[in-house]
Amino acid sequence: MIKSITGGGRLTTLILLLLLIVLSVASLFIGAIDIDVGSLLKDGMELNIFLLGRIPRLLAILCTGVGMSVAGLIMQQLCQNKFVSPTTGATIQSAQLGIALAMVMFPAMGLPMRTVFAFVMAIAGTLLFVFFVQRIKVKDTVLVPLVGIMFGNIIGGVTNFISWQAEINQQLSTYFSGSFALIIKGNYELVFLVAPLVVLAFIYANHFNIVGMGQEFSKNLGVNYNFVLILGLSIAAVITASVIVIVGQISYIGLIVPNIVTLFKGDKIRGTLIDTALFGALFVLLCDIVSRVVIAPYEIPIELVVGIVGSIVFIVMLMYKLRHGKKAIRLGRKKVA
């Protein structure tokens, strides 16, 4: 639809890019402390806030939006299910479990060890979920994410048990509610890992499409099914874990953004990845601006804003799928009759 209205996919991409640039510049001047262009170079305190706080925050927002959206797109393509994402595929919960284990086992090693454990557990949890789903005989579109949600709840329960036993609830709570409020220069650079991983995803985009068609199809085209599957899921898991470690949990981005973009651009990853990345960054940026202005000069965690929007969209998607699934069954019965 958008493609026909704008006269082509490139114009859509350009519009998204321009909107992102405009909102990015505007977001730099929104916050508890008022900053304007005129006094920026005259006031040393304002300049420090701008360089040490506002710019790092913006970069973290953009990396989070791009990364989580692309991670969701990859998982949906590999699993051939529009409801699979880091939120419904136990990836986020697995990363949080890794952080909890690192806090208990290596409390003195801080962020580096938490990052390693988050990466390892996110990959392991995601692969385990997909391994289990592939062995479900009933490939119902709605059943798969529900299994993922239950699997994630089990992992979340283990994480909560560990945090209560080790008395690290307060430390761990930072990773359960995403917020950009504490992002400053020197403590956010890990999210830059998103950039090379997104590039790697673009390189293997066609392979992800082929693997999504099944093992036999991949074999016939000479594509190593297991290698590409593990590579794609690992990219999605590491992107998610890097965001969780720095920003905390931000749900539903990887679920709703790819679905919205593919409605207009189709399912081919290489054709949708750039727009998905741009729209994801734009979506997170908009939610962050809302979180800063709704009760200004205070702000609410962005997880709350994204969670509300994402939950509504997720419910609508489920109802739509269930309704149209029932219609398809009724039509099939009529044809048989």
The 8 nearest C-alpha neighbors of each residue, nearest first, counted from 0:
[[1, 2, 3, 263, 4, 262, 264, 5],
 [2, 0, 4, 3, 5, 263, 11, 8],
 [1, 3, 7, 8, 0, 5, 4, 6],
 [4, 2, 6, 0, 1, 5, 7, 8],
 [5, 3, 1, 2, 6, 0, 7, 11],
 [6, 4, 2, 7, 3, 1, 10, 11],
 [5, 7, 3, 4, 2, 10, 8, 1],
 [6, 8, 2, 9, 5, 10, 3, 11],
 [7, 9, 11, 2, 10, 12, 6, 5],
 [10, 8, 12, 11, 7, 13, 6, 2],
 [9, 11, 13, 12, 8, 7, 14, 5],
 [12, 10, 8, 14, 9, 13, 15, 5],
 [11, 13, 9, 15, 10, 14, 274, 16],
 [12, 14, 10, 16, 11, 15, 17, 9],
 [15, 13, 11, 17, 16, 12, 10, 18],
 [14, 16, 12, 18, 13, 17, 19, 11],
 [17, 15, 13, 19, 14, 18, 12, 20],
 [16, 18, 20, 14, 19, 15, 13, 21],
 [19, 17, 15, 21, 20, 16, 14, 22],
 [18, 20, 16, 22, 17, 281, 21, 23],
 [21, 19, 23, 17, 18, 22, 16, 24],
 [22, 20, 18, 24, 23, 19, 17, 25],
 [23, 21, 25, 19, 24, 20, 26, 18],
 [24, 22, 20, 26, 25, 21, 19, 27],
 [23, 25, 21, 22, 27, 26, 20, 28],
 [24, 26, 22, 23, 27, 28, 21, 29],
 [27, 25, 29, 23, 28, 24, 22, 288],
 [28, 26, 25, 24, 53, 29, 23, 54],
 [27, 29, 26, 34, 25, 30, 35, 33],
 [30, 28, 26, 27, 25, 33, 31, 291],
 [29, 31, 32, 33, 291, 28, 296, 295],
 [30, 32, 296, 33, 297, 295, 29, 291],
 [33, 31, 30, 34, 29, 296, 45, 28],
 [32, 34, 30, 31, 35, 28, 29, 45],
 [35, 33, 28, 32, 45, 39, 36, 38],
 [36, 34, 37, 38, 39, 28, 33, 45],
 [35, 37, 39, 38, 34, 40, 28, 41],
 [36, 38, 35, 39, 40, 41, 34, 42],
 [37, 39, 41, 40, 36, 42, 35, 34],
 [38, 40, 36, 46, 41, 37, 42, 45],
 [41, 39, 38, 42, 46, 43, 37, 36],
 [42, 40, 38, 39, 43, 37, 46, 45],
 [41, 43, 45, 44, 39, 38, 40, 46],
 [44, 42, 46, 45, 47, 41, 40, 39],
 [45, 43, 47, 46, 42, 48, 49, 39],
 [44, 46, 48, 47, 42, 43, 39, 49],
 [45, 47, 49, 43, 44, 48, 39, 50],
 [48, 46, 44, 50, 49, 45, 51, 43],
 [49, 47, 45, 52, 51, 46, 50, 44],
 [48, 50, 53, 46, 47, 52, 51, 45],
 [51, 49, 47, 48, 54, 52, 46, 53],
 [52, 50, 184, 48, 183, 47, 49, 53],
 [53, 51, 183, 48, 55, 49, 54, 50],
 [52, 54, 49, 56, 27, 55, 57, 50],
 [53, 55, 57, 56, 50, 52, 49, 58],
 [56, 54, 58, 57, 52, 53, 184, 183],
 [57, 55, 59, 53, 54, 58, 182, 52],
 [58, 56, 60, 54, 59, 55, 53, 61],
 [57, 59, 55, 61, 60, 56, 62, 54],
 [58, 60, 56, 62, 57, 61, 63, 55],
 [61, 59, 57, 63, 58, 62, 64, 56],
 [60, 62, 280, 58, 64, 63, 59, 65],
 [63, 61, 59, 65, 60, 64, 66, 58],
 [64, 62, 60, 66, 61, 65, 67, 59],
 [65, 63, 280, 279, 61, 283, 62, 66],
 [66, 64, 276, 280, 62, 279, 68, 63],
 [65, 67, 63, 69, 68, 193, 64, 62],
 [66, 68, 70, 253, 69, 64, 65, 63],
 [69, 67, 253, 71, 279, 70, 65, 66],
 [68, 70, 72, 66, 71, 67, 276, 65],
 [71, 69, 235, 67, 73, 68, 72, 66],
 [70, 72, 253, 84, 74, 68, 69, 73],
 [73, 71, 69, 75, 257, 70, 74, 76],
 [72, 74, 76, 70, 71, 75, 77, 69],
 [75, 73, 71, 77, 76, 72, 84, 78],
 [76, 74, 80, 72, 78, 81, 83, 79],
 [75, 77, 79, 73, 74, 78, 211, 72],
 [76, 78, 211, 74, 79, 75, 207, 73],
 [77, 79, 75, 80, 76, 74, 211, 83],
 [80, 78, 76, 75, 77, 211, 81, 212],
 [79, 81, 75, 78, 82, 83, 140, 76],
 [80, 82, 75, 83, 258, 79, 254, 140],
 [81, 83, 80, 144, 254, 84, 75, 141],
 [82, 84, 75, 87, 144, 81, 80, 88],
 [83, 85, 71, 87, 86, 254, 253, 88],
 [84, 86, 90, 88, 87, 91, 71, 89],
 [87, 85, 84, 250, 88, 251, 91, 89],
 [88, 86, 147, 148, 84, 144, 83, 85],
 [87, 89, 147, 85, 84, 90, 86, 83],
 [90, 88, 151, 92, 91, 87, 147, 93],
 [91, 89, 85, 93, 121, 125, 88, 92],
 [92, 90, 94, 93, 89, 85, 86, 95],
 [91, 93, 95, 89, 94, 90, 151, 155],
 [94, 92, 121, 96, 90, 120, 95, 124],
 [93, 95, 117, 121, 97, 91, 96, 92],
 [96, 94, 98, 92, 97, 93, 99, 91],
 [95, 97, 93, 99, 158, 94, 98, 100],
 [98, 96, 117, 116, 94, 100, 120, 95],
 [97, 99, 113, 95, 101, 117, 96, 100],
 [100, 98, 96, 102, 97, 101, 95, 103],
 [101, 99, 97, 103, 102, 98, 104, 96],
 [100, 102, 98, 113, 104, 105, 103, 99],
 [103, 101, 106, 99, 100, 105, 104, 98],
 [102, 104, 100, 101, 106, 105, 99, 165],
 [105, 103, 101, 102, 100, 106, 99, 107],
 [104, 106, 101, 107, 102, 108, 103, 112],
 [107, 105, 102, 108, 103, 104, 109, 101],
 [108, 106, 105, 109, 102, 104, 112, 110],
 [109, 107, 105, 106, 112, 111, 110, 113],
 [110, 108, 107, 111, 112, 106, 113, 102],
 [109, 111, 113, 112, 114, 108, 244, 115],
 [112, 110, 114, 113, 109, 115, 108, 116],
 [111, 113, 115, 114, 110, 108, 109, 101],
 [114, 112, 98, 110, 101, 116, 111, 115],
 [113, 115, 117, 111, 112, 116, 110, 118],
 [116, 114, 112, 118, 117, 113, 119, 111],
 [117, 115, 97, 119, 113, 118, 114, 120],
 [116, 118, 94, 97, 114, 120, 98, 115],
 [119, 117, 115, 121, 237, 116, 240, 120],
 [120, 118, 116, 122, 121, 117, 123, 115],
 [119, 121, 123, 97, 117, 93, 122, 94],
 [122, 120, 94, 93, 90, 124, 118, 236],
 [121, 123, 236, 125, 119, 233, 120, 124],
 [124, 122, 120, 126, 121, 125, 127, 119],
 [125, 123, 127, 121, 93, 126, 122, 120],
 [126, 124, 128, 90, 122, 127, 123, 121],
 [125, 127, 129, 123, 128, 124, 130, 122],
 [128, 126, 130, 124, 125, 129, 123, 131],
 [127, 129, 125, 131, 126, 130, 132, 124],
 [128, 130, 132, 126, 131, 127, 133, 125],
 [131, 129, 127, 133, 128, 132, 126, 134],
 [130, 132, 128, 129, 134, 133, 127, 135],
 [133, 131, 129, 135, 134, 130, 128, 143],
 [134, 132, 130, 131, 135, 129, 136, 78],
 [133, 135, 132, 131, 136, 130, 129, 137],
 [134, 136, 132, 137, 133, 138, 131, 143],
 [135, 137, 138, 134, 133, 132, 139, 131],
 [136, 138, 135, 139, 142, 134, 143, 140],
 [139, 137, 136, 140, 135, 143, 142, 132],
 [138, 140, 142, 141, 137, 143, 136, 135],
 [139, 141, 142, 143, 80, 138, 82, 144],
 [140, 142, 139, 143, 144, 145, 317, 82],
 [143, 141, 145, 139, 140, 144, 146, 138],
 [142, 144, 146, 145, 141, 140, 147, 139],
 [145, 143, 147, 146, 87, 83, 82, 142],
 [146, 144, 148, 142, 147, 143, 149, 141],
 [145, 147, 149, 143, 144, 148, 150, 142],
 [146, 148, 88, 144, 150, 87, 145, 149],
 [147, 149, 145, 151, 87, 150, 146, 144],
 [150, 148, 152, 146, 151, 147, 145, 153],
 [151, 149, 147, 153, 152, 148, 146, 89],
 [150, 152, 89, 148, 154, 149, 153, 92],
 [153, 151, 155, 149, 154, 150, 156, 148],
 [152, 154, 156, 150, 155, 151, 149, 157],
 [155, 153, 151, 157, 156, 152, 92, 158],
 [154, 156, 152, 158, 153, 157, 92, 151],
 [157, 155, 153, 159, 154, 158, 152, 160],
 [156, 158, 160, 154, 155, 159, 161, 153],
 [159, 157, 155, 96, 161, 156, 160, 162],
 [160, 158, 162, 156, 161, 157, 163, 155],
 [159, 161, 157, 163, 158, 162, 164, 156],
 [160, 162, 164, 158, 159, 163, 165, 157],
 [161, 163, 167, 159, 168, 165, 160, 164],
 [164, 162, 166, 160, 161, 165, 159, 168],
 [163, 165, 161, 162, 166, 160, 167, 159],
 [164, 166, 162, 163, 167, 161, 103, 168],
 [167, 165, 163, 162, 164, 168, 169, 161],
 [166, 168, 162, 170, 165, 169, 171, 163],
 [169, 167, 171, 162, 170, 166, 172, 163],
 [168, 170, 172, 171, 167, 173, 166, 162],
 [171, 169, 167, 168, 172, 173, 174, 102],
 [170, 172, 168, 173, 169, 174, 167, 99],
 [171, 173, 175, 169, 174, 170, 168, 176],
 [174, 172, 171, 175, 176, 170, 247, 169],
 [173, 175, 247, 172, 171, 176, 248, 243],
 [176, 174, 248, 172, 173, 247, 177, 171],
 [177, 175, 248, 247, 174, 302, 173, 178],
 [178, 176, 247, 248, 302, 249, 246, 301],
 [177, 179, 300, 301, 180, 246, 176, 247],
 [178, 180, 182, 181, 246, 56, 177, 301],
 [179, 181, 178, 182, 56, 300, 298, 183],
 [182, 180, 179, 183, 178, 56, 52, 246],
 [181, 183, 179, 56, 180, 187, 55, 52],
 [184, 182, 52, 51, 55, 186, 185, 181],
 [183, 185, 51, 55, 186, 52, 187, 182],
 [184, 186, 187, 183, 188, 51, 182, 55],
 [187, 185, 184, 183, 188, 182, 245, 189],
 [186, 188, 189, 245, 185, 190, 182, 184],
 [187, 189, 190, 191, 186, 185, 184, 59],
 [188, 190, 191, 187, 192, 241, 245, 186],
 [191, 189, 192, 188, 241, 193, 242, 62],
 [190, 192, 193, 189, 188, 194, 62, 59],
 [193, 191, 190, 194, 189, 195, 196, 238],
 [192, 194, 191, 196, 66, 238, 190, 195],
 [193, 195, 197, 196, 192, 191, 198, 62],
 [196, 194, 198, 197, 193, 192, 199, 191],
 [195, 197, 199, 193, 198, 194, 200, 234],
 [196, 198, 200, 194, 199, 195, 193, 201],
 [199, 197, 195, 201, 200, 196, 202, 194],
 [200, 198, 196, 202, 197, 201, 195, 203],
 [199, 201, 197, 203, 198, 202, 204, 196],
 [200, 202, 204, 198, 199, 203, 197, 269],
 [203, 201, 199, 200, 204, 198, 205, 269],
 [202, 204, 206, 200, 201, 205, 207, 199],
 [205, 203, 201, 207, 269, 206, 268, 202],
 [206, 204, 208, 207, 203, 209, 269, 268],
 [205, 207, 209, 203, 208, 204, 210, 227],
 [208, 206, 210, 204, 205, 209, 211, 77],
 [207, 209, 205, 211, 206, 210, 76, 204],
 [208, 210, 206, 211, 212, 207, 217, 205],
 [211, 209, 207, 212, 213, 217, 208, 224],
 [210, 212, 77, 208, 209, 213, 76, 79],
 [213, 211, 210, 209, 216, 208, 214, 217],
 [214, 212, 216, 211, 210, 215, 217, 209],
 [213, 215, 217, 216, 224, 218, 210, 212],
 [216, 214, 218, 217, 213, 219, 212, 224],
 [215, 217, 219, 213, 218, 214, 212, 220],
 [218, 216, 222, 214, 220, 215, 219, 210],
 [217, 219, 221, 215, 220, 216, 222, 214],
 [218, 220, 216, 217, 221, 215, 222, 214],
 [221, 219, 217, 218, 222, 216, 209, 215],
 [220, 222, 218, 219, 217, 223, 224, 216],
 [223, 221, 217, 220, 218, 224, 206, 210],
 [222, 224, 226, 225, 227, 221, 218, 217],
 [225, 223, 227, 226, 222, 210, 214, 217],
 [226, 224, 228, 227, 223, 229, 214, 230],
 [225, 227, 229, 228, 223, 224, 230, 231],
 [228, 226, 230, 224, 229, 225, 231, 223],
 [229, 227, 225, 231, 230, 226, 224, 232],
 [228, 230, 232, 226, 227, 231, 233, 225],
 [231, 229, 227, 233, 228, 232, 226, 234],
 [232, 230, 234, 228, 233, 229, 227, 235],
 [231, 233, 235, 229, 234, 230, 236, 228],
 [232, 234, 236, 230, 122, 231, 235, 229],
 [235, 233, 231, 237, 232, 236, 238, 230],
 [236, 234, 70, 232, 238, 233, 237, 239],
 [235, 237, 233, 239, 122, 121, 238, 234],
 [238, 236, 240, 234, 118, 239, 235, 233],
 [239, 237, 235, 241, 236, 240, 193, 66],
 [238, 240, 236, 242, 237, 241, 67, 235],
 [239, 241, 243, 237, 242, 94, 238, 118],
 [242, 240, 238, 244, 239, 243, 190, 237],
 [241, 243, 239, 240, 245, 244, 246, 190],
 [244, 242, 247, 240, 248, 246, 241, 245],
 [243, 245, 241, 242, 247, 240, 246, 114],
 [246, 244, 242, 243, 187, 247, 241, 190],
 [247, 245, 177, 243, 242, 178, 244, 179],
 [248, 246, 177, 174, 243, 176, 175, 244],
 [247, 249, 177, 175, 176, 243, 174, 250],
 [250, 248, 302, 177, 247, 251, 176, 305],
 [249, 251, 86, 252, 306, 248, 302, 305],
 [250, 252, 254, 309, 253, 86, 255, 306],
 [253, 251, 254, 255, 68, 256, 250, 67],
 [252, 254, 71, 68, 67, 84, 251, 256],
 [255, 253, 251, 84, 252, 71, 256, 257],
 [254, 256, 258, 252, 257, 253, 251, 259],
 [255, 257, 259, 258, 252, 279, 254, 68],
 [258, 256, 260, 72, 259, 255, 275, 261],
 [259, 257, 255, 261, 256, 260, 262, 81],
 [258, 260, 256, 262, 257, 261, 255, 263],
 [261, 259, 257, 262, 258, 263, 275, 264],
 [262, 260, 265, 264, 263, 258, 266, 259],
 [263, 261, 260, 259, 264, 265, 258, 266],
 [262, 264, 261, 260, 0, 265, 1, 2],
 [265, 263, 261, 271, 262, 260, 266, 270],
 [266, 264, 261, 267, 263, 262, 271, 270],
 [267, 265, 261, 268, 264, 271, 76, 270],
 [266, 268, 270, 269, 265, 271, 208, 205],
 [269, 267, 271, 270, 272, 204, 266, 208],
 [270, 268, 204, 272, 271, 267, 201, 205],
 [269, 271, 268, 267, 272, 264, 273, 265],
 [272, 270, 268, 274, 269, 273, 275, 264],
 [271, 273, 275, 268, 269, 274, 270, 276],
 [274, 272, 276, 275, 271, 277, 270, 12],
 [275, 273, 277, 276, 271, 272, 12, 278],
 [274, 276, 272, 278, 273, 277, 279, 271],
 [275, 277, 65, 279, 273, 274, 278, 68],
 [278, 276, 274, 280, 279, 275, 281, 273],
 [277, 279, 281, 275, 280, 276, 274, 282],
 [280, 278, 64, 282, 276, 65, 68, 281],
 [279, 281, 64, 61, 65, 277, 283, 278],
 [282, 280, 278, 284, 279, 19, 283, 285],
 [281, 283, 279, 285, 284, 280, 278, 286],
 [284, 282, 286, 280, 64, 285, 281, 287],
 [283, 285, 287, 281, 282, 286, 280, 288],
 [286, 284, 288, 282, 287, 283, 281, 289],
 [287, 285, 283, 289, 284, 288, 304, 290],
 [288, 286, 290, 284, 289, 285, 301, 283],
 [287, 289, 285, 291, 290, 286, 284, 292],
 [290, 288, 286, 292, 287, 291, 293, 285],
 [289, 291, 287, 299, 298, 288, 292, 301],
 [292, 290, 298, 288, 289, 293, 295, 287],
 [291, 293, 295, 289, 294, 290, 288, 298],
 [292, 294, 289, 295, 290, 291, 298, 299],
 [295, 293, 297, 292, 298, 296, 291, 299],
 [296, 294, 297, 292, 293, 291, 298, 31],
 [295, 297, 31, 294, 298, 30, 292, 291],
 [298, 296, 295, 294, 31, 291, 299, 292],
 [299, 297, 291, 290, 294, 295, 296, 300],
 [298, 300, 290, 301, 291, 297, 303, 294],
 [301, 299, 178, 302, 303, 177, 290, 298],
 [300, 302, 304, 303, 178, 287, 290, 177],
 [303, 301, 177, 249, 305, 300, 304, 306],
 [302, 304, 306, 301, 305, 300, 307, 299],
 [305, 303, 301, 307, 306, 302, 286, 308],
 [304, 306, 302, 308, 307, 303, 309, 301],
 [307, 305, 309, 303, 304, 308, 302, 310],
 [306, 308, 310, 304, 309, 305, 303, 311],
 [309, 307, 305, 311, 306, 310, 312, 304],
 [308, 310, 306, 312, 251, 311, 307, 305],
 [311, 309, 313, 307, 312, 308, 306, 314],
 [310, 312, 314, 308, 313, 309, 315, 307],
 [311, 313, 315, 309, 310, 314, 316, 308],
 [312, 314, 310, 316, 315, 311, 309, 317],
 [315, 313, 317, 311, 316, 312, 310, 318],
 [316, 314, 312, 318, 313, 317, 319, 311],
 [317, 315, 313, 319, 314, 318, 320, 312],
 [316, 318, 314, 320, 319, 315, 321, 313],
 [319, 317, 321, 315, 320, 316, 322, 314],
 [320, 318, 316, 322, 317, 321, 315, 323],
 [321, 319, 317, 323, 318, 322, 324, 316],
 [320, 322, 324, 318, 319, 323, 317, 325],
 [323, 321, 319, 325, 324, 320, 318, 326],
 [322, 324, 326, 320, 325, 321, 319, 327],
 [323, 325, 321, 327, 326, 322, 320, 328],
 [326, 324, 328, 322, 323, 327, 321, 329],
 [325, 327, 323, 329, 324, 328, 330, 322],
 [326, 328, 330, 324, 325, 329, 331, 323],
 [327, 329, 331, 325, 326, 330, 332, 324],
 [328, 330, 326, 332, 331, 327, 325, 333],
 [331, 329, 327, 333, 332, 328, 326, 334],
 [332, 330, 328, 334, 329, 333, 327, 335],
 [331, 333, 335, 329, 334, 330, 336, 328],
 [332, 334, 336, 330, 335, 331, 329, 328],
 [335, 333, 331, 336, 332, 330, 329, 328],
 [334, 336, 332, 333, 331, 330, 329, 328],
 [335, 333, 334, 332, 331, 330, 329, 328]]
